[in-house]
Amino acid sequence: MQRRWRLAAGLAAVCAVAAGCGGAEKRVTAAPHGVPGAPPPAHARAVARDPYALNCGDLARQPLAEESQKLVIRAEFALARVPELKKRVAQMTENRVGRSVYWALTAFCKGQPPSLRPAKSAVHAVRQGQFLVQPRSDSWMSAEAWWKAHPEDRPKPRPRD
């Protein structure tokens, strides 16, 4: 019994020391609305109604919470569907235009304050042919075409036991 207590006390000490370490890293504090890194609910609703309300802070928060990622993804594809990009979608695909909008959003946010709203600039840039995500080459669309050109990359069959 004494041995178990010593083990538990030792583990508690290790955990206490580990919890105090790493003060130099960026800590994520819980937002007043609950989930750390998640967008405030009122802001998320505003972006859902108007994707132009997306700001650079939203892009910066993506790695912190799944809800932040979803907010940006929904906004980038809502922006891909705006009338200004209708021709671009017809030339490309909605997926590629959405990815292009995302690329432009991130470019316009580099070094900018979190409050900056880059969506108008991003849509304009994509409409003008900037930040366009290129399609994959035909060889990447078909594994067979790739393997034909690069037989050394074809997976080897597994030996049967």
C-alpha positions as a Markdown table, in Angstrom:
| # | Residue | x | y | z |
|---|---|---|---|---|
| 1 | Met | 0.0 | 0.0 | 0.0 |
| 2 | Gln | 2.9 | 2.4 | 0.9 |
| 3 | Arg | 4.4 | 1.7 | -2.5 |
| 4 | Arg | 1.2 | 2.8 | -4.3 |
| 5 | Trp | 1.1 | 6.1 | -2.4 |
| 6 | Arg | 4.7 | 6.8 | -3.2 |
| 7 | Leu | 4.0 | 6.1 | -6.9 |
| 8 | Ala | 0.9 | 8.3 | -6.9 |
| 9 | Ala | 2.8 | 11.2 | -5.1 |
| 10 | Gly | 5.7 | 10.9 | -7.6 |
| 11 | Leu | 3.3 | 11.0 | -10.5 |
| 12 | Ala | 1.5 | 14.0 | -9.0 |
| 13 | Ala | 4.9 | 15.8 | -8.6 |
| 14 | Val | 5.9 | 15.1 | -12.2 |
| 15 | Cys | 2.5 | 16.4 | -13.5 |
| 16 | Ala | 2.8 | 19.6 | -11.4 |
| 17 | Val | 6.3 | 20.3 | -12.7 |
| 18 | Ala | 5.2 | 19.5 | -16.3 |
| 19 | Ala | 2.2 | 21.8 | -16.0 |
| 20 | Gly | 4.5 | 24.7 | -15.0 |
| 21 | Cys | 6.9 | 24.1 | -17.9 |
| 22 | Gly | 6.7 | 25.6 | -21.3 |
| 23 | Gly | 5.7 | 29.2 | -20.4 |
| 24 | Ala | 7.4 | 30.5 | -23.5 |
| 25 | Glu | 4.9 | 28.8 | -25.8 |
| 26 | Lys | 1.8 | 30.7 | -27.0 |
| 27 | Arg | -1.0 | 29.7 | -24.7 |
| 28 | Val | -4.6 | 29.5 | -25.9 |
| 29 | Thr | -7.0 | 30.8 | -23.3 |
| 30 | Ala | -10.6 | 30.0 | -23.2 |
| 31 | Ala | -12.7 | 32.5 | -25.0 |
| 32 | Pro | -15.6 | 34.1 | -23.0 |
| 33 | His | -18.0 | 31.9 | -25.1 |
| 34 | Gly | -16.3 | 28.7 | -24.2 |
| 35 | Val | -14.1 | 26.9 | -26.7 |
| 36 | Pro | -10.5 | 28.2 | -26.9 |
| 37 | Gly | -9.8 | 29.6 | -30.4 |
| 38 | Ala | -13.4 | 29.4 | -31.6 |
| 39 | Pro | -14.9 | 32.5 | -33.1 |
| 40 | Pro | -17.4 | 34.4 | -31.0 |
| 41 | Pro | -20.9 | 33.1 | -31.9 |
| 42 | Ala | -22.2 | 36.5 | -32.9 |
| 43 | His | -19.3 | 37.0 | -35.3 |
| 44 | Ala | -19.7 | 33.4 | -36.7 |
| 45 | Arg | -23.4 | 34.2 | -37.4 |
| 46 | Ala | -22.4 | 37.5 | -39.1 |
| 47 | Val | -19.9 | 35.7 | -41.4 |
| 48 | Ala | -22.5 | 33.1 | -42.2 |
| 49 | Arg | -24.9 | 35.9 | -43.3 |
| 50 | Asp | -22.1 | 37.9 | -45.1 |
| 51 | Pro | -18.8 | 36.1 | -45.9 |
| 52 | Tyr | -17.3 | 39.6 | -46.6 |
| 53 | Ala | -17.3 | 39.9 | -42.7 |
| 54 | Leu | -14.5 | 37.4 | -42.5 |
| 55 | Asn | -11.4 | 39.0 | -41.0 |
| 56 | Cys | -7.7 | 38.2 | -40.8 |
| 57 | Gly | -8.1 | 37.1 | -37.1 |
| 58 | Asp | -10.5 | 34.4 | -38.4 |
| 59 | Leu | -7.8 | 33.0 | -40.6 |
| 60 | Ala | -5.2 | 33.2 | -37.9 |
| 61 | Arg | -7.4 | 31.3 | -35.5 |
| 62 | Gln | -7.9 | 28.3 | -37.8 |
| 63 | Pro | -5.2 | 26.1 | -36.2 |
| 64 | Leu | -6.8 | 26.7 | -32.7 |
| 65 | Ala | -10.2 | 25.3 | -33.1 |
| 66 | Glu | -12.3 | 23.2 | -35.6 |
| 67 | Glu | -15.1 | 25.8 | -35.5 |
| 68 | Ser | -12.6 | 28.4 | -36.7 |
| 69 | Gln | -11.6 | 26.2 | -39.6 |
| 70 | Lys | -15.2 | 25.6 | -40.5 |
| 71 | Leu | -15.9 | 29.3 | -40.4 |
| 72 | Val | -13.2 | 30.1 | -42.9 |
| 73 | Ile | -14.0 | 27.1 | -45.2 |
| 74 | Arg | -17.7 | 28.1 | -45.4 |
| 75 | Ala | -16.8 | 31.7 | -46.1 |
| 76 | Glu | -14.3 | 30.9 | -48.8 |
| 77 | Phe | -16.8 | 28.8 | -50.7 |
| 78 | Ala | -19.6 | 31.3 | -50.1 |
| 79 | Leu | -17.2 | 33.9 | -51.7 |
| 80 | Ala | -16.6 | 31.5 | -54.6 |
| 81 | Arg | -20.3 | 31.6 | -55.3 |
| 82 | Val | -20.6 | 35.4 | -55.4 |
| 83 | Pro | -21.9 | 36.8 | -58.8 |
| 84 | Glu | -18.5 | 38.5 | -59.5 |
| 85 | Leu | -16.8 | 35.1 | -59.7 |
| 86 | Lys | -19.5 | 33.3 | -61.8 |
| 87 | Lys | -17.4 | 33.4 | -64.9 |
| 88 | Arg | -14.3 | 32.2 | -63.1 |
| 89 | Val | -16.3 | 29.2 | -61.7 |
| 90 | Ala | -17.5 | 28.4 | -65.2 |
| 91 | Gln | -13.8 | 28.5 | -66.4 |
| 92 | Met | -12.5 | 26.5 | -63.5 |
| 93 | Thr | -14.6 | 24.7 | -60.8 |
| 94 | Glu | -16.2 | 26.0 | -57.7 |
| 95 | Asn | -13.7 | 24.0 | -55.7 |
| 96 | Arg | -10.7 | 25.6 | -57.4 |
| 97 | Val | -12.2 | 29.1 | -57.2 |
| 98 | Gly | -12.8 | 28.5 | -53.4 |
| 99 | Arg | -9.2 | 27.4 | -53.0 |
| 100 | Ser | -8.0 | 30.4 | -55.0 |
| 101 | Val | -10.1 | 32.7 | -52.8 |
| 102 | Tyr | -8.5 | 31.2 | -49.7 |
| 103 | Trp | -5.0 | 31.6 | -51.2 |
| 104 | Ala | -5.8 | 35.3 | -51.8 |
| 105 | Leu | -7.3 | 35.8 | -48.3 |
| 106 | Thr | -4.1 | 34.4 | -46.7 |
| 107 | Ala | -1.9 | 36.6 | -49.0 |
| 108 | Phe | -3.8 | 39.8 | -48.1 |
| 109 | Cys | -3.7 | 39.0 | -44.4 |
| 110 | Lys | 0.1 | 38.5 | -44.2 |
| 111 | Gly | 1.4 | 41.2 | -41.7 |
| 112 | Gln | -2.1 | 42.8 | -41.4 |
| 113 | Pro | -4.1 | 43.4 | -38.2 |
| 114 | Pro | -6.6 | 40.8 | -37.2 |
| 115 | Ser | -9.5 | 43.2 | -37.8 |
| 116 | Leu | -8.7 | 43.6 | -41.6 |
| 117 | Arg | -11.5 | 42.2 | -43.8 |
| 118 | Pro | -9.7 | 40.9 | -47.0 |
| 119 | Ala | -12.6 | 39.3 | -48.8 |
| 120 | Lys | -13.3 | 42.1 | -51.3 |
| 121 | Ser | -9.7 | 42.3 | -52.3 |
| 122 | Ala | -9.5 | 38.5 | -52.5 |
| 123 | Val | -12.6 | 38.2 | -54.7 |
| 124 | His | -11.3 | 41.1 | -56.9 |
| 125 | Ala | -7.9 | 39.5 | -57.3 |
| 126 | Val | -9.3 | 36.1 | -58.2 |
| 127 | Arg | -11.7 | 37.7 | -60.7 |
| 128 | Gln | -8.6 | 39.4 | -62.3 |
| 129 | Gly | -6.8 | 36.1 | -62.6 |
| 130 | Gln | -4.5 | 36.4 | -59.6 |
| 131 | Phe | -4.0 | 33.6 | -57.0 |
| 132 | Leu | -5.5 | 31.0 | -59.2 |
| 133 | Val | -5.1 | 27.4 | -58.0 |
| 134 | Gln | -3.9 | 25.4 | -61.0 |
| 135 | Pro | -5.5 | 22.0 | -61.8 |
| 136 | Arg | -3.6 | 18.9 | -61.2 |
| 137 | Ser | -1.9 | 17.5 | -64.2 |
| 138 | Asp | -3.6 | 14.6 | -66.0 |
| 139 | Ser | -1.1 | 12.2 | -64.7 |
| 140 | Trp | -2.1 | 13.0 | -61.1 |
| 141 | Met | -5.8 | 12.6 | -61.8 |
| 142 | Ser | -5.3 | 9.0 | -62.8 |
| 143 | Ala | -3.1 | 6.6 | -60.9 |
| 144 | Glu | -2.9 | 4.3 | -63.9 |
| 145 | Ala | -1.5 | 7.1 | -66.1 |
| 146 | Trp | 1.1 | 8.0 | -63.3 |
| 147 | Trp | 2.1 | 4.4 | -62.9 |
| 148 | Lys | 2.5 | 3.9 | -66.6 |
| 149 | Ala | 4.9 | 6.9 | -66.8 |
| 150 | His | 6.6 | 5.8 | -63.5 |
| 151 | Pro | 6.4 | 2.1 | -63.1 |
| 152 | Glu | 8.9 | 2.2 | -60.3 |
| 153 | Asp | 6.3 | 3.9 | -58.1 |
| 154 | Arg | 3.6 | 1.3 | -58.6 |
| 155 | Pro | 2.9 | -0.5 | -55.3 |
| 156 | Lys | 4.3 | -4.1 | -55.3 |
| 157 | Pro | 1.7 | -6.9 | -54.7 |
| 158 | Arg | 1.9 | -8.3 | -51.2 |
| 159 | Pro | 3.1 | -11.9 | -51.0 |
| 160 | Arg | 0.4 | -14.3 | -49.9 |
| 161 | Asp | 1.1 | -16.2 | -46.7 |
